[in-house]
């Protein structure tokens, strides 16, 4: 699933704001960025970071240098454990023409040597926006790993999985938080399976923050499952 | 060194998936996959409350012949099939990880369990 395939799929589906959030790495997100700029498709840079508690956290940027800096720091926090392609597949970094830039040797499916709190601080310091990923999932989520959403980290919003929308769930632990849902696509067919419609003046991180806070007329309009509409606000 | 079947019998373990006829001389208890990847010894019986598909990949990677899921938790959907394919024992018990660890430890030390 190359960045170029993702971009074309997104364009075909009429998605007008996209982010590729690879696990503990930035390279494919950077490639998507270059492609999106060519096609004038709004995008955010992003990563899905795994903390030492094995919680997945999405971190978004709209500024290249900050993203790259953050990416390097996260990479440095990954243990020096090598990938085993036989079990985890090759970890491929691609360019805009789907050429292999390199095969990542460090196991990306690992936890970074940083706590949830540490990661949130670091991301914020670097200008990123933190959103806990798939909080309802049975593993690698805030609820699976901590059993709760830590209030003292003041998350602006939480991501719930497409399954959460499908089942029409309403977990008490997420009450009071703006909820977002995205495709979390691991295969091409999953792209666009869930989307969130945001009311913003322009596709910037600052606007995204305002939308999550419901300030100055910006907001989360609705979440959509492919084929159906779910969950206002 | 204890034959896996002896452990299964002594602890009345539920068998979700059958693995290879191995003898076990070590155990490892832990739920953070990153720690298992980093430090679980090969050949160990792994006691955990994790029950999702990634436990099989991690067990295969670390040459762990058997996974014992504690607290009466059951493996998720496709996990059983995956374990069968990898020929890894997938076992279960209603007892908690602490108790199971103690009992397995005792068995591996050559002891026997009170009836």
Interface residues (C-beta under 8 A of the other chain):
Chain A: X50 X52 X53 X54 X79 X81 X84 X87 X88 X107 X110 X111 X138 X139
Chain B: X32 X33 X34 X37 X38 X50 X52 X54 X57 X60 X61 X76
